[in-house]
Amino acid sequence: MVVACVGVFLILLGAATGWLPGPGGIPLVLAGLAVLASEFAWAHRLLKRARIAVRRFTHWAARQPLWLRLTGSGAAIACALGGAWLFLVVVGPPAVLPAEAVAFLGRIPGVDP
């Protein structure tokens, strides 16, 4: 029962944090699936399929030309930075940050400390 609760909690946490910038969604969902796979056969099969899909994508990406990989990486970094900026514009800097960090973030256009 504990394994099921922890696994489902990690999957729900991954779903809830997937839209936030930073590592959240997919790694947490996979961690929850790995926890569930230790006890449930259906989760083990699903985790195996996910591993195969990641391996296929990795091999596909490795075969692409360097310019395309760099362009994709640049686009991913731009999306992550844009998401972080949008988060700071909408929500503002987190209250738990030290004053120096809030002052630094306040210099970013559109972010009000």
TIVEX-855752 format. One line per field, with one value per residue (C-alpha): residue number from 1; residue in one letter; chain; y, z, x. Coordinates in Angstrom, 1 decimal, decimal comma. Layout:
num [NUM ...]
residu [A ...]
chaine [A ...]
py [Y ...]
pz [Z ...]
px [X ...]
REM end
This chain:
num [1 2 3 4 5 6 7 8 9 10 11 12 13 14 15 16 17 18 19 20 21 22 23 24 25 26 27 28 29 30 31 32 33 34 35 36 37 38 39 40 41 42 43 44 45 46 47 48 49 50 51 52 53 54 55 56 57 58 59 60 61 62 63 64 65 66 67 68 69 70 71 72 73 74 75 76 77 78 79 80 81 82 83 84 85 86 87 88 89 90 91 92 93 94 95 96 97 98 99 100 101 102 103 104 105 106 107 108 109 110 111 112 113]
residu [M V V A C V G V F L I L L G A A T G W L P G P G G I P L V L A G L A V L A S E F A W A H R L L K R A R I A V R R F T H W A A R Q P L W L R L T G S G A A I A C A L G G A W L F L V V V G P P A V L P A E A V A F L G R I P G V D P]
chaine [A A A A A A A A A A A A A A A A A A A A A A A A A A A A A A A A A A A A A A A A A A A A A A A A A A A A A A A A A A A A A A A A A A A A A A A A A A A A A A A A A A A A A A A A A A A A A A A A A A A A A A A A A A A A A A A A A]
py [0,0 2,4 1,7 2,5 5,7 6,9 6,1 7,7 10,8 11,2 10,9 13,5 15,7 15,4 16,3 19,3 20,6 19,8 23,3 25,0 25,8 23,4 19,7 18,6 16,8 14,0 12,9 12,8 10,8 8,3 8,1 7,4 4,8 3,2 3,0 1,4 -1,0 -2,5 -4,0 -3,9 -5,8 -3,2 -0,4 -2,5 -3,0 0,7 1,6 -0,8 0,9 4,3 3,2 1,8 5,1 7,2 4,9 5,2 9,0 9,2 7,1 9,2 12,4 11,2 10,5 14,1 16,7 18,8 22,1 20,5 19,2 22,7 24,4 22,1 22,6 26,3 26,3 24,1 26,5 29,5 27,9 27,1 30,7 32,1 30,0 31,1 34,7 34,4 32,7 35,5 38,2 36,5 35,3 37,4 36,2 33,6 35,0 32,4 33,9 36,1 39,9 39,9 37,3 39,3 42,5 40,7 39,3 42,8 44,0 41,7 43,6 43,0 41,4 43,3 42,3]
pz [0,0 0,8 -2,5 -4,4 -2,4 -3,0 -6,7 -7,3 -5,2 -7,4 -10,6 -9,4 -8,3 -11,7 -13,4 -11,1 -11,6 -15,2 -16,4 -14,0 -15,2 -14,1 -13,6 -12,6 -14,7 -16,7 -14,2 -11,4 -13,4 -14,4 -10,8 -9,7 -12,4 -11,3 -7,7 -8,9 -11,2 -8,1 -7,1 -10,1 -13,4 -15,4 -14,2 -15,1 -18,6 -19,0 -17,6 -20,1 -23,0 -21,7 -21,6 -25,2 -26,4 -24,7 -26,2 -29,7 -29,4 -28,2 -31,1 -33,5 -32,1 -32,3 -36,1 -36,8 -38,1 -35,6 -36,7 -36,1 -32,7 -31,7 -33,0 -31,0 -27,9 -28,4 -28,8 -25,7 -23,7 -25,0 -24,0 -20,5 -20,0 -21,5 -19,1 -16,1 -17,1 -17,6 -14,2 -12,6 -14,4 -13,4 -9,8 -8,9 -7,1 -4,4 -0,9 0,4 -1,7 0,0 -0,5 -2,8 -5,2 -5,2 -6,0 -8,8 -10,2 -9,9 -12,6 -15,2 -17,4 -16,3 -13,0 -9,9 -6,7]
px [0,0 2,9 4,5 1,3 0,8 4,3 4,2 0,9 2,0 5,2 3,1 0,6 3,4 5,0 1,7 1,3 4,8 5,3 4,4 6,9 10,4 13,0 13,1 9,7 7,2 8,7 11,4 8,9 6,4 9,1 10,3 6,7 6,4 9,6 8,3 5,1 7,0 8,7 5,3 3,0 3,4 1,4 3,7 6,8 5,5 4,8 8,2 9,8 8,0 9,0 12,7 12,5 10,9 13,7 16,4 14,8 14,6 18,2 19,5 17,4 18,7 22,3 21,9 20,8 23,2 25,1 23,3 19,9 20,9 22,3 19,2 16,9 19,0 18,9 15,1 14,7 16,9 15,0 11,7 13,0 14,3 11,1 9,0 11,1 10,8 7,0 6,7 8,6 6,5 3,2 4,0 7,0 10,2 9,5 9,4 11,9 14,8 17,4 17,2 20,2 18,6 15,3 17,2 19,0 15,7 14,2 16,6 15,1 12,6 9,0 9,8 8,6 10,3]
REM end
